[in-house]
Amino acid sequence: MTAISQPRSAYVHLPFCRHRCGYCNFTVIAGRDDLVASYLEALEREFSQLGFPHPLDTLYIGGGTPTHLSSQSWKHLLKDVLHWYVLQADYEWTIEANPIDIQPELVDLLADHGVTRISLGAQSFHNGKLKFLERDHDAKTIRYAVDLCRSRFQSISLDLMFAVGKETLADWQKDLQLAVELEPDHLSTYGLTYEKGTTFWNRKNRGDLVSLDEQLERDMYESALDQLTTAGFQHYEVSSFARPNHRCRHNIVYWQGGEYLAAGAGAARFIAGCREINHRSTTTYLKRVLAGQSPVAEREQLSNEQMARDRLIFGLRMLEGINCKEFVKQTGFTLEELAGRAIERFISKGLLTRDPTQLRVTREGLMMSDSMWPDLL
């Protein structure tokens, strides 16, 4: 596999939050705004390791809650970002946002600096469900945020969560309906998971929280497929739905095995077959970078076969699937060499389908995709 000489995408992580929600296992630090100035200095030092400004087609700033930063902090960060990352024609620049942070001054600041896409962590339009998830906004706040963003950004995305608490199928279908009525350009839907290390995980182990029935979760996922595609969204990835020309190009870089730069606590990069992940602890990240040390906690040089298998799995997350001939050109491996028996087994079970050019996941396969990937590795 030939490595791309220059990544054209970059991710920047901002870990700051007012509060760590009970389900969150991301790299987050809550109630430590006193560290923001030091963190921005650390990012500046990490950017400088690039050596020279890099041209980019996609840039993604995630968190944490990036929009928790003050306007002054954003001005500092934007100056550094736009020095080290040179956005090319027809670029995409996404920033994750908490609806409660969306105010005219911030919207204007981000739009004036060239941000094109806002991803709002809406999660739900049911206030009781939002309270359960420990979110600090309500449905009215989401609508206000979308209205403010619509005139200044090319694309608005909403994240929604299902299988929450004692949620019913009708509750979830109403959430989907209310989201569609706001006319976003993109929607991502996720089932609530209980991740080790979160307070929800601990509460579930104590019996305070109970997962929804698996069949009900499946019904909720299928409702999203039906309602959103009927409303004109293209289902292009397992959890992602977009209006025409509004797919998240940055995430597609990941799913297609492309290279990407990264900076910040817990950020992952992939360059020339090498995967690196920075320290997840924000304080450890700060100590290392400000002491002139590497922020990298994990590093793995992938073999050509490992890269090919990763591309196989991520490619099957896309509803368009994998072009068999292009896959051989890009990786040097045929699908049969990598996972022929597993693929045939999944085809026989109706989880995958193959025509002369493409290998794709079926609707039934979508329901079971996570259980398929280990067999393909």
FIMINU-286141 format. One record per residue (C-alpha): residue in three letters; residue number from 1; x, y, z. Coordinates in steps of 0.02 Angstrom, whole numbers. Example, Ala and Ser with C-alpha at 12.3 -4.5 7.8 and 13.67 -1.06 7.14 Angstrom:
% FIMINU-286141
   type   seq       c1       c2       c3
    ala     1      615     -225      390
    ser     2      684      -53      357
This chain:
% FIMINU-286141
   type   seq       c1       c2       c3
    met     1        0        0        0
    thr     2       71      168      -51
    ala     3       64      298       87
    ile     4       -4      469       48
    ser     5      137      595       66
    gln     6       32      735      140
    pro     7     -126      717      246
    arg     8     -261      837      190
    ser     9     -370      824      346
    ala    10     -343      870      528
    tyr    11     -432      849      695
    val    12     -409      965      846
    his    13     -474      912     1016
    leu    14     -539     1033     1149
    pro    15     -579      933     1307
    phe    16     -664     1068     1412
    cys    17     -842     1047     1476
    arg    18     -950     1124     1611
    his    19    -1003      950     1666
    arg    20     -958      772     1615
    cys    21    -1122      688     1564
    gly    22    -1153      518     1641
    tyr    23    -1136      421     1477
    cys    24     -979      510     1414
    asn    25     -814      415     1399
    phe    26     -728      541     1286
    thr    27     -571      637     1331
    val    28     -655      771     1436
    ile    29     -608      881     1584
    ala    30     -749      971     1675
    gly    31     -741     1126     1784
    arg    32     -559     1166     1743
    asp    33     -570     1325     1642
    asp    34     -413     1380     1733
    leu    35     -318     1262     1615
    val    36     -382     1338     1452
    ala    37     -237     1461     1428
    ser    38     -107     1327     1459
    tyr    39     -199     1209     1342
    leu    40     -200     1335     1201
    glu    41      -12     1360     1226
    ala    42       12     1171     1218
    leu    43      -88     1161     1057
    glu    44       18     1300      983
    arg    45      175     1200     1024
    glu    46      102     1042      952
    phe    47       52     1133      792
    ser    48      230     1199      777
    gln    49      294     1020      766
    leu    50      218     1016      592
    gly    51      364     1123      538
    phe    52      268     1218      405
    pro    53       86     1263      366
    his    54      -10     1117      293
    pro    55     -145     1129      157
    leu    56     -309     1049      212
    asp    57     -472      998      131
    thr    58     -561      956      294
    leu    59     -538     1017      472
    tyr    60     -636      957      623
    ile    61     -631     1034      797
    gly    62     -714      920      924
    gly    63     -722      888     1110
    gly    64     -767      899     1246
    thr    65     -868     1054     1212
    pro    66     -769     1169     1095
    thr    67     -900     1305     1108
    his    68     -874     1313     1296
    leu    69     -720     1420     1262
    ser    70     -735     1609     1281
    ser    71     -730     1723     1129
    gln    72     -556     1779     1179
    ser    73     -494     1600     1188
    trp    74     -573     1564     1019
    lys    75     -484     1713      940
    his    76     -318     1645     1005
    leu    77     -355     1469      941
    leu    78     -420     1525      772
    lys    79     -264     1627      740
    asp    80     -154     1474      772
    val    81     -265     1354      676
    leu    82     -270     1464      521
    his    83      -82     1488      526
    trp    84      -39     1303      530
    tyr    85     -184     1237      427
    val    86     -209     1320      257
    leu    87     -386     1284      200
    gln    88     -399     1246       15
    ala    89     -538     1284     -109
    asp    90     -705     1201      -67
    tyr    91     -644     1152      107
    glu    92     -754     1086      248
    trp    93     -727     1150      425
    thr    94     -834     1074      563
    ile    95     -848     1129      743
    glu    96     -944     1029      874
    ala    97    -1060     1137      976
    asn    98    -1169     1129     1131
    pro    99    -1337     1211     1090
    ile   100    -1334     1317     1248
    asp   101    -1170     1399     1192
    ile   102    -1238     1458     1025
    gln   103    -1254     1648     1038
    pro   104    -1242     1781      901
    glu   105    -1066     1838      949
    leu   106     -993     1662      940
    val   107    -1086     1619      779
    asp   108    -1021     1776      695
    leu   109     -843     1747      758
    leu   110     -836     1569      691
    ala   111     -922     1609      527
    asp   112     -811     1761      497
    his   113     -658     1650      516
    gly   114     -722     1527      387
    val   115     -809     1387      483
    thr   116     -930     1302      363
    arg   117    -1014     1167      466
    ile   118    -1086     1158      643
    ser   119    -1122      992      729
    leu   120    -1246     1020      870
    gly   121    -1256      893     1012
    ala   122    -1445      902     1020
    gln   123    -1475      721     1080
    ser   124    -1664      744     1102
    phe   125    -1812      864     1096
    his   126    -1890      785     1250
    asn   127    -1840      885     1402
    gly   128    -1859      736     1519
    lys   129    -1740      634     1411
    leu   130    -1615      777     1407
    lys   131    -1622      788     1597
    phe   132    -1591      600     1609
    leu   133    -1438      622     1496
    glu   134    -1379      764     1609
    arg   135    -1381      889     1466
    asp   136    -1390     1075     1506
    his   137    -1506     1128     1364
    asp   138    -1688     1103     1320
    ala   139    -1785     1084     1157
    lys   140    -1814     1272     1143
    thr   141    -1626     1301     1152
    ile   142    -1595     1180     1008
    arg   143    -1719     1272      897
    tyr   144    -1641     1440      940
    ala   145    -1467     1373      901
    val   146    -1520     1303      732
    asp   147    -1605     1467      686
    leu   148    -1448     1567      730
    cys   149    -1332     1450      635
    arg   150    -1437     1431      478
    ser   151    -1393     1598      399
    arg   152    -1206     1590      436
    phe   153    -1151     1411      401
    gln   154    -1163     1302      246
    ser   155    -1213     1147      342
    ile   156    -1297     1106      509
    ser   157    -1288      933      585
    leu   158    -1385      867      735
    asp   159    -1336      720      846
    leu   160    -1480      619      916
    met   161    -1478      478     1044
    phe   162    -1600      334     1065
    ala   163    -1631      190     1187
    val   164    -1621      310     1333
    gly   165    -1697      268     1502
    lys   166    -1877      209     1482
    glu   167    -1895      284     1309
    thr   168    -2031      209     1200
    leu   169    -2030      184     1013
    ala   170    -2160      323      998
    asp   171    -2048      440     1099
    trp   172    -1903      409      979
    gln   173    -2011      428      824
    lys   174    -2069      597      890
    asp   175    -1887      649      917
    leu   176    -1850      605      736
    gln   177    -2003      700      676
    leu   178    -1955      856      774
    ala   179    -1777      847      709
    val   180    -1835      833      528
    glu   181    -1952      983      552
    leu   182    -1800     1091      592
    glu   183    -1731     1049      419
    pro   184    -1549     1011      465
    asp   185    -1429      960      328
    his   186    -1361      809      421
    leu   187    -1414      693      562
    ser   188    -1317      565      663
    thr   189    -1410      440      771
    tyr   190    -1331      338      911
    gly   191    -1398      211     1033
    leu   192    -1353      245     1214
    thr   193    -1210      133     1271
    tyr   194    -1146      105     1446
    glu   195     -957      125     1436
    lys   196     -839       67     1572
    gly   197     -776      212     1677
    thr   198     -934      317     1658
    thr   199    -1057      353     1798
    phe   200    -1195      271     1693
    trp   201    -1090      111     1690
    asn   202    -1075      114     1878
    arg   203    -1261      150     1900
    lys   204    -1305        8     1782
    asn   205    -1196     -113     1882
    arg   206    -1287      -58     2040
    gly   207    -1454      -88     1957
    asp   208    -1502       96     1953
    leu   209    -1508       95     1762
    val   210    -1567      -43     1645
    ser   211    -1533      -61     1459
    leu   212    -1682      -64     1343
    asp   213    -1735     -227     1263
    glu   214    -1626     -270     1112
    gln   215    -1776     -289      997
    leu   216    -1839     -117     1047
    glu   217    -1668      -42     1010
    arg   218    -1671     -125      840
    asp   219    -1846      -58      807
    met   220    -1786      116      853
    tyr   221    -1638      104      733
    glu   222    -1752       42      593
    ser   223    -1871      186      628
    ala   224    -1728      307      599
    leu   225    -1687      223      433
    asp   226    -1867      233      375
    gln   227    -1915      405      439
    leu   228    -1757      494      385
    thr   229    -1744      417      212
    thr   230    -1930      454      183
    ala   231    -1892      634      232
    gly   232    -1760      646       95
    phe   233    -1601      606      191
    gln   234    -1474      488      114
    his   235    -1419      351      234
    tyr   236    -1236      346      187
    glu   237    -1151      270      341
    val   238    -1211      158      483
    ser   239    -1259      306      595
    ser   240    -1259      450      472
    phe   241    -1393      531      363
    ala   242    -1370      680      249
    arg   243    -1460      791      126
    pro   244    -1380      785      -48
    asn   245    -1205      864      -46
    his   246    -1201      874      145
    arg   247    -1110      715      194
    cys   248     -974      740      325
    arg   249     -820      738      214
    his   250     -702      735      362
    asn   251     -774      574      432
    ile   252     -772      497      258
    val   253     -582      519      261
    tyr   254     -579      402      412
    trp   255     -697      276      335
    gln   256     -601      271      171
    gly   257     -433      240      255
    gly   258     -362      413      221
    glu   259     -225      500      320
    tyr   260     -257      637      446
    leu   261     -164      751      566
    ala   262     -219      781      745
    ala   263     -180      888      897
    gly   264     -241      893     1076
    ala   265     -271      775     1221
    gly   266     -329      604     1164
    ala   267     -318      652      980
    ala   268     -274      515      855
    arg   269     -177      537      692
    phe   270     -139      419      549
    ile   271        9      456      437
    ala   272      110      340      323
    gly   273       35      185      403
    cys   274       74      243      580
    arg   275      -68      268      704
    glu   276      -31      379      854
    ile   277     -143      429     1000
    asn   278     -102      571     1119
    his   279     -120      552     1308
    arg   280     -303      552     1355
    ser   281     -271      640     1520
    thr   282     -279      827     1489
    thr   283     -161      864     1634
    thr   284      -35      734     1575
    tyr   285      -46      802     1398
    leu   286      -12      977     1463
    lys   287      135      925     1571
    arg   288      218      831     1429
    val   289      195      959     1291
    leu   290      240     1110     1399
    ala   291      397     1016     1456
    gly   292      448      992     1274
    gln   293      405      807     1273
    ser   294      299      707     1150
    pro   295      113      700     1189
    val   296       99      527     1110
    ala   297       41      386     1224
    glu   298       17      249     1094
    arg   299      101      217      928
    glu   300       75       74      808
    gln   301      152       49      636
    leu   302       24      -49      538
    ser   303       72     -182      412
    asn   304        0     -174      237
    glu   305     -119     -314      284
    gln   306     -178     -225      442
    met   307     -213      -67      341
    ala   308     -308     -168      213
    arg   309     -416     -250      347
    asp   310     -452      -82      427
    arg   311     -504      -15      258
    leu   312     -617     -166      233
    ile   313     -708     -139      398
    phe   314     -723       50      386
    gly   315     -773       36      203
    leu   316     -918      -77      249
    arg   317     -983       56      369
    met   318    -1023      155      212
    leu   319    -1188      105      131
    glu   320    -1107      115      -41
    gly   321     -987      -20       16
    ile   322     -822      -68      -63
    asn   323     -776      -67     -246
    cys   324     -684     -233     -262
    lys   325     -566     -179     -402
    glu   326     -523      -13     -320
    phe   327     -491     -103     -156
    val   328     -357     -212     -238
    lys   329     -276      -58     -318
    gln   330     -273       35     -153
    thr   331     -217     -105      -38
    gly   332     -133     -239     -143
    phe   333     -251     -370      -70
    thr   334     -409     -451     -136
    leu   335     -559     -468      -22
    glu   336     -545     -656      -39
    glu   337     -365     -655       23
    leu   338     -411     -554      176
    ala   339     -576     -629      231
    gly   340     -650     -738       94
    arg   341     -731     -868      207
    ala   342     -805     -741      327
    ile   343     -873     -638      183
    glu   344     -955     -790      102
    arg   345    -1031     -839      270
    phe   346    -1103     -665      294
    ile   347    -1171     -665      116
    ser   348    -1256     -833      147
    lys   349    -1336     -762      305
    gly   350    -1398     -609      212
    leu   351    -1285     -488      307
    leu   352    -1180     -438      156
    thr   353    -1221     -431      -28
    arg   354    -1103     -431     -178
    asp   355    -1127     -388     -360
    pro   356     -992     -387     -496
    thr   357     -915     -225     -430
    gln   358     -970     -191     -249
    leu   359     -975     -276      -80
    arg   360    -1106     -197       34
    val   361    -1188     -224      202
    thr   362    -1374     -266      192
    arg   363    -1511     -192      301
    glu   364    -1504     -348      409
    gly   365    -1315     -330      416
    leu   366    -1334     -152      480
    met   367    -1424     -221      632
    met   368    -1278     -337      671
    ser   369    -1129     -243      601
    asp   370    -1031     -228      763
    ser   371    -1033     -416      785
    met   372     -968     -443      608
    trp   373     -809     -339      617
    pro   374     -705     -457      728
    asp   375     -722     -596      598
    leu   376     -656     -479      464
    leu   377     -504     -431      568
